[in-house]
Amino acid sequence: KDFATAVAALPEITSAQRMTGDLDYVLIVRLADVAAYDIFYKRLTSRISVSDISASFVMEEMKETTAVPL
């Protein structure tokens, strides 16, 4: 519940999924740069308690769409 509340309150998070396997959640976060990530990270971890966070950064976006082929 606390996690869902934190996710809803942070507009930088554009997508959040609860996962199976080693990761509990995957967040897609839109930020300007690594400095903005540091600020976001501090805001997120001030709202919820976490034991481990791993981040990966997109180097090049090849394709992104919300279209669903019907």
C-alpha angles and dihedrals in degrees: 000000000000090000093050090049092051092048092050092050096053111074092191088073105086097172136018129183132181107225142203121229127030097341122068097196139006118207127192107208125185113213137156098235147331092286089057088050090056091053091046091048091053092048092049096046092047088061100044138025114243131178098198136013125184122188132195124186127216111241096184131004109222099177138349126174141152092204115119117205109235 
